[in-house]
Amino acid sequence: QVQLVESGGGLVQAGGSLKLSCAPSGVSFRLKRMGWFRQVPGKERDFVATIMSWGDTYYIDSVRGRFTISRDNAKNTVYLQMNSLKPEDTAVYYCAASSTDHAPYEHWGQGTQVTVSS
C-alpha cells in the first residue's frame, strides 16, 4: 500500500518561506504526476500545483511566482518551495501522486499544517 508522508509545515511570519516535502513508502514503481493541494476548515480541498513526470509544472494563479514545485525522481519525492508567504496561504497542505500522468490522483498524504501569521 502506497503511503505519502508530508513534512516541512509549520508557523511562519508573512513574507517568510517554507519548503514542504513529500516522500512515499511502499512504492516499487516510479510515481508519475505529483502535486500539492490545500484545505482550510469548512472549504473544499483546492489544487495548488502539479508536476508531470517529464517536468512540466502548473500552478494556481494565486501562488504563481511565489511557489515552486519540484521533484527528485530517484527518490519519488516532490517538494513545494513557498516564498513570500501570505496569511491567506494558511491551510493544511496535502501531497498527491498518480501512477500515470493523466489519471486522477490515486495516492494522498495525511497533510501538514502551514500557518502564516500577519
N, C-alpha and C positions, 0 to 999 in steps of 0.2 A: 504494500500500500504506500502510495506516494504521500509524503508529508512535506509541506513547505514551512520553513521557520524564518520569521522576520526578526530582525534586530536593528538597533540603532535609533529607536524612538526616544523621546524624552521631552524635557521642558527647555525652551529657548526663548530669548527675547526677540521681539520684532527686529528684522534686519539680520538676524543670525542665520546659521547654517546647520543642517543635519544631513547625515548620509545614512540611508536605510539599506540594509542588505537582506537578501532572501536566498536561503540555501535549502536544497531538498535533501531528504533522506529516503531510502527505499527506492531509488531510481537507478535502473541499469541501462537506460537509454537516454539519448540527448533530448532535452526539452526544447521545443521549437519556439512558438510565440510566448513571450513572458511580459507581464505587465503589472501595473500598480493601480489600485483603486483606493478610495477613501470614503468614510462614512461618518456622519455626525448623528447624534441621537435624534430620533424622530424623522430622519430623512433616508432616502434610498442610497445605496452604495453607488458612488459615481466613479466613472473612469477618470484616470489621471494621465497615464502614459503607457505606451506599449512599445516593445522592440521585437521585430521579427527575427527569424533565425539568420537571415542574411544581413541584418544590421539596420534596416530602415526603422525609423522611430516616428512616433506620433504622440502629440500632446493635446490636452485641452488648452483653450486659449488663455485661461487664467494663470497657467503655470509656465507657458512657453517663454523661454528666455531666462527663467529663474531655476527651473528644474532640469536635470539631465538624467535620462535613463541609460544604463549601460549594462553589459553582460560579460561574464567570463565563461566561455563555452566549455573550457576544460573542467570547470567546477560546477557547471549547470547553475550558476549563480547570477542573479540580477540585482542591480543596485539602483538607488534613486538618490542622486545628489540634489539637495534642496537648498538653494541660496535665497537671500533677500526674503526670508520668511515673513509672512503677514499673519495677524491674528485669525483671519478667515481661512488659513491653511490648517487650523486646528481640527483634528479628526483622528479616527483610528484608520491606519493605513494597512491595506491588505495586498499581498502579492498573489499573483495568479500565473498559471502556466498551462500550456496545452501541448499535446504530443504531435500536433500538426499546426501549421501556420494559419489555417483558415477555419478550424473547428472552434466551437465555443470553449471557453476556459473550463478545463476539467478538474484542475487541482487548485486549492486555495490554502493560504496560510491562516493562522489564528488572529493575526492583526497585531499591530504595535501602535501605541498611543503617541501622537505628536501634539504637543501643546505649545502654542506661540503666545507669549504674553505681550501686552501692549505697553 
